[in-house]
């Protein structure tokens, strides 16, 4: 990895977006989302994801001009069609609309069909928390995770995000329902480094920390074993049913053709329930109690979800953002 200044990374991504045919305003927003994802240390879904994004624009699966359109509305919940537009822009627009609905009704929900990979789902959790909102959002995916008791993929590792506003640093949990995302597996495999804990099975059915063996077997491990498998199923069902969109079993197996995902964005505005200071007192108390837990390794203090993101963000803005030199060369000379 090499480090480049954030502004340089953002500018190079902006130029790359223009070369893909994105209009200027959309290129600006999309580039910034990719750059901020990389800046915050989610390298697998930032710059490292750009080659796949580019390939899907070129093969026609992503329409760079399409924007979401409203299909049905009732009270605080709306159903939107993403029209196979750019996933992270559709996600940002959907979260913005859910926030607007929450400001009006106390709670807001957008169910989005026919969209594309949202890249870093946590971006939309941070978006809501920065506006003082609680949020839950998730997306389904193609089948890339075996249902518990099976050896072949039948459910998605559907990313799930929880966001809690807090003056001392938002609490944001951004996770897949597999122990490791496939982007993370690819990163460990490329570096030839063992996973910190078992992440799936090899072709002989043995739990392993070898990322390349899991990629080969396609038997990633659900979080919580059967519990993660069940969670994947219900997230898929709710997203597809509320949005009227595609369910996991309807996607083909080719990741470069994974278009038409279903997503849900739920937002709660707490401003009429309690003051921000009251909510902060509760959140701070919870974090303080967790910090008093005895760590396994004294050199590794207990963190709350999102805390490392804030630390990595500060470091990368100060020292430069780590980037894969091969991918950086591809976009910086394009």
C-alpha positions in Angstrom: 0.0 0.0 0.0 1.1 3.6 -0.7 -0.3 6.8 0.8 -1.8 9.6 -1.2 -3.4 12.8 0.1 -7.2 12.6 0.4 -7.8 15.5 -2.0 -5.6 13.9 -4.6 -7.5 10.6 -4.2 -10.8 12.3 -4.5 -9.7 14.3 -7.6 -8.4 11.1 -9.4 -11.7 9.3 -8.6 -13.7 12.3 -9.9 -11.8 12.1 -13.2 -12.3 8.4 -13.4 -16.0 8.9 -12.9 -16.1 11.4 -15.7 -14.4 8.9 -18.0 -17.1 6.4 -17.2 -19.7 8.9 -18.4 -21.1 10.2 -15.1 -22.5 13.7 -15.3 -20.4 16.3 -13.4 -22.7 16.5 -10.3 -23.0 12.7 -10.0 -19.3 12.2 -10.6 -18.6 14.6 -7.8 -20.9 12.8 -5.3 -19.9 9.3 -6.4 -16.1 10.1 -6.2 -16.5 11.6 -2.8 -18.3 8.5 -1.5 -15.6 6.2 -2.8 -12.9 8.5 -1.4 -14.4 8.8 2.0 -14.9 5.0 2.2 -11.2 4.5 1.5 -10.2 7.3 3.9 -12.2 5.7 6.7 -10.3 2.4 6.3 -13.0 0.4 4.5 -10.5 -0.3 1.7 -12.4 -3.3 0.3 -15.4 -1.2 -0.6 -13.6 2.0 -1.5 -10.9 2.3 -4.2 -10.4 -1.5 -4.3 -14.0 -1.8 -5.4 -13.7 0.6 -8.2 -12.5 -1.9 -10.9 -15.7 -4.0 -10.4 -17.8 -0.8 -10.4 -16.2 0.3 -13.6 -16.7 -3.1 -15.2 -20.4 -3.1 -14.3 -20.8 0.4 -15.8 -19.2 -0.8 -19.0 -21.2 -4.0 -19.2 -24.4 -2.0 -18.9 -25.5 -3.3 -15.5 -25.2 0.1 -13.9 -26.9 3.1 -15.6 -24.9 6.2 -14.6 -27.7 8.5 -15.5 -30.6 6.8 -13.7 -32.0 8.2 -10.5 -34.6 6.7 -8.1 -38.3 7.2 -8.8 -41.2 7.0 -6.3 -43.6 4.2 -6.9 -45.8 4.0 -3.8 -46.2 6.1 -0.6 -48.2 5.7 2.5 -47.6 7.8 5.6 -44.0 7.5 6.7 -43.1 4.7 4.4 -42.3 4.9 0.7 -41.3 2.4 -2.0 -38.8 3.6 -4.6 -37.3 2.1 -7.8 -33.6 2.6 -8.2 -33.8 2.1 -12.0 -30.4 0.2 -11.9 -28.7 3.4 -11.1 -25.4 3.9 -9.2 -25.7 2.0 -5.9 -24.0 4.4 -3.6 -25.8 7.5 -5.0 -29.2 5.6 -4.8 -28.4 4.7 -1.2 -27.4 8.3 -0.3 -30.6 9.6 -1.9 -32.8 7.0 -0.2 -31.3 7.8 3.2 -31.8 11.5 2.6 -35.5 10.8 1.8 -35.9 8.6 4.9 -34.4 11.4 7.0 -36.9 13.9 5.6 -39.8 11.5 6.4 -38.5 11.1 9.9 -38.3 14.8 10.5 -42.0 15.1 9.5 -43.3 11.9 11.1 -40.9 10.9 13.8 -40.0 7.8 11.8 -39.3 7.3 8.1 -38.8 4.3 5.9 -37.7 3.9 2.3 -37.8 0.5 0.6 -35.6 0.6 -2.5 -35.9 -1.9 -5.4 -33.9 -2.4 -8.5 -30.7 -0.8 -7.3 -27.0 -1.8 -7.3 -24.4 -2.5 -4.8 -24.2 0.3 -2.3 -20.5 -0.1 -1.8 -20.1 0.8 1.9 -23.4 0.6 3.7 -22.0 2.3 6.7 -21.8 5.5 4.8 -25.5 5.9 5.1 -25.5 5.1 8.8 -23.0 7.9 9.3 -25.1 10.1 7.0 -28.1 9.7 9.4 -26.2 9.9 12.6 -24.5 13.1 11.5 -28.1 14.5 11.2 -28.9 13.4 14.8 -30.9 10.4 13.6 -31.0 6.8 14.6 -30.9 4.5 11.6 -31.1 0.9 10.5 -30.5 -0.1 6.9 -29.6 -3.2 5.0 -29.3 -4.7 1.5 -29.7 -8.1 0.0 -27.1 -9.7 -2.3 -26.6 -12.6 -4.6 -26.3 -16.0 -3.0 -22.8 -16.1 -1.6 -23.4 -17.8 1.8 -24.5 -21.4 2.5 -27.6 -21.6 4.5 -26.9 -23.5 7.8 -26.7 -27.2 7.2 -25.9 -26.9 3.5 -22.6 -26.8 1.6 -23.7 -24.5 -1.3 -24.6 -20.8 -1.3 -28.3 -20.1 -0.9 -28.5 -16.9 1.0 -26.7 -13.5 0.8 -24.3 -12.1 3.3 -26.7 -9.1 3.4 -24.9 -6.0 4.9 -26.6 -4.6 7.9 -26.0 -1.1 9.5 -27.1 0.4 12.8 -26.4 4.0 13.6 -26.7 6.0 16.8 -26.0 9.7 17.0 -23.6 10.8 19.8 -21.8 14.1 20.3 -18.6 12.3 21.4 -18.5 10.2 18.3 -21.4 8.4 16.5 -21.9 4.7 17.2 -22.1 2.9 13.8 -22.1 -0.8 13.4 -21.5 -1.8 9.7 -21.4 -5.6 9.2 -22.2 -8.4 6.8 -23.9 -11.5 8.1 -20.9 -13.6 7.1 -18.0 -13.6 9.5 -15.9 -11.8 6.8 -17.1 -10.1 3.6 -15.8 -11.4 0.3 -14.0 -8.2 -0.2 -12.1 -8.8 3.1 -11.4 -12.4 2.1 -10.0 -11.2 -1.2 -7.8 -8.7 0.7 -6.4 -11.3 3.1 -5.9 -13.8 0.2 -4.0 -11.3 -1.9 -1.6 -10.5 1.0 -1.3 -14.2 2.0 -2.2 -13.4 5.6 -4.3 -15.7 7.8 -7.7 -14.5 9.0 -7.7 -13.6 12.7 -10.4 -16.2 13.4 -12.0 -19.0 11.2 -14.0 -17.4 8.5 -15.4 -20.5 6.7 -14.7 -23.9 5.4 -12.2 -25.4 3.0 -13.3 -27.9 0.3 -12.9 -30.7 2.8 -15.3 -29.2 5.2 -12.8 -28.0 7.8 -13.1 -24.7 9.5 -10.2 -22.5 8.3 -8.5 -19.2 8.6 -7.2 -19.5 5.0 -9.1 -16.8 3.0 -8.1 -18.3 -0.4 -9.5 -21.7 0.7 -12.8 -20.1 1.6 -13.0 -18.3 -1.7 -12.4 -21.6 -3.5 -15.0 -23.5 -1.5 -17.6 -20.7 -1.5 -18.4 -21.7 2.1 -18.1 -18.6 4.1 -19.2 -18.8 7.7 -22.4 -17.1 8.8 -22.1 -15.0 12.0 -23.5 -17.0 14.9 -23.7 -20.1 12.7 -27.4 -20.9 12.3 -28.4 -17.5 13.8 -26.6 -15.6 11.0 -28.1 -17.9 8.4 -31.6 -17.2 9.7 -30.8 -13.4 9.9 -29.7 -13.4 6.3 -33.0 -15.0 5.2 -35.3 -12.6 7.0 -33.3 -9.5 5.9 -33.7 -10.7 2.3 -37.4 -11.4 2.7 -38.2 -8.0 4.3 -36.2 -6.0 1.8 -37.6 -7.8 -1.3 -41.2 -7.8 0.1 -41.3 -4.2 1.2 -39.6 -2.9 -2.0 -41.3 -5.2 -4.4 -37.8 -6.1 -5.7 -35.5 -9.0 -6.3 -34.8 -11.6 -3.7 -31.5 -13.4 -3.3 -32.6 -16.6 -5.1 -33.4 -14.6 -8.2 -29.9 -13.3 -8.8 -27.5 -15.1 -11.0 -24.1 -16.3 -9.7 -21.9 -13.8 -11.6 -20.9 -10.9 -9.4 -20.4 -8.7 -12.5 -24.1 -9.1 -13.3 -25.4 -8.6 -9.7 -27.9 -5.8 -10.5 -31.3 -5.2 -9.0 -30.7 -5.4 -5.3 -33.4 -4.7 -2.7 -32.6 -2.4 0.3 -34.4 -0.8 3.3 -33.6 2.5 5.0 -35.2 3.1 8.4 -34.7 6.3 10.3 -36.0 7.5 13.7 -35.9 11.2 14.8 -35.5 11.3 18.6 -35.7 15.0 18.9 -39.3 14.9 20.2 -38.6 12.2 22.7 -35.5 13.5 24.5 -32.8 16.1 24.3 -29.5 15.3 22.6 -27.8 15.7 26.0 -30.1 13.2 27.6 -29.4 10.7 24.8 -25.6 11.3 25.0 -25.7 10.6 28.8 -27.2 7.2 28.1 -24.9 6.4 25.3 -21.8 7.6 27.3 -22.8 5.4 30.2 -23.1 2.3 28.0 -19.7 3.0 26.4 -18.1 3.6 29.8 -19.4 0.4 31.2 -18.1 -1.6 28.3 -14.7 0.1 28.6 -14.4 -1.2 32.2 -14.5 -4.8 30.9 -11.2 -6.6 31.3 -9.5 -6.9 27.9 -7.9 -10.1 26.7 -4.9 -8.1 25.6 -4.2 -5.0 27.7 -2.5 -3.4 24.6 -5.8 -3.6 22.8 -8.4 -1.5 24.6 -12.1 -2.1 24.2 -13.7 -0.1 21.4 -17.3 0.8 20.5 -18.6 0.3 17.0 -17.4 3.2 14.8 -14.6 4.3 17.2 -11.9 2.8 15.0 -13.4 4.6 12.0 -12.9 7.9 13.6 -9.3 7.1 14.5 -8.4 5.8 11.1 -10.1 8.8 9.4 -7.9 11.2 11.4 -4.8 9.2 10.7 -5.4 9.0 7.0 -6.2 12.6 6.6 -3.0 13.5 8.4 -0.7 10.9 6.8 -2.4 10.2 3.5 -4.9 7.5 2.5 -3.5 4.0 1.9 -4.2 2.8 -1.6 -3.4 -0.3 -3.6 -0.6 0.8 -6.0 -1.9 -1.2 -8.9 -5.4 0.3 -8.7 -4.1 3.7 -8.0 -2.0 3.6 -11.1 -5.0 2.6 -13.2 -7.1 5.5 -12.1 -4.4 8.2 -11.7 -3.2 7.7 -15.4 -6.7 7.3 -16.9 
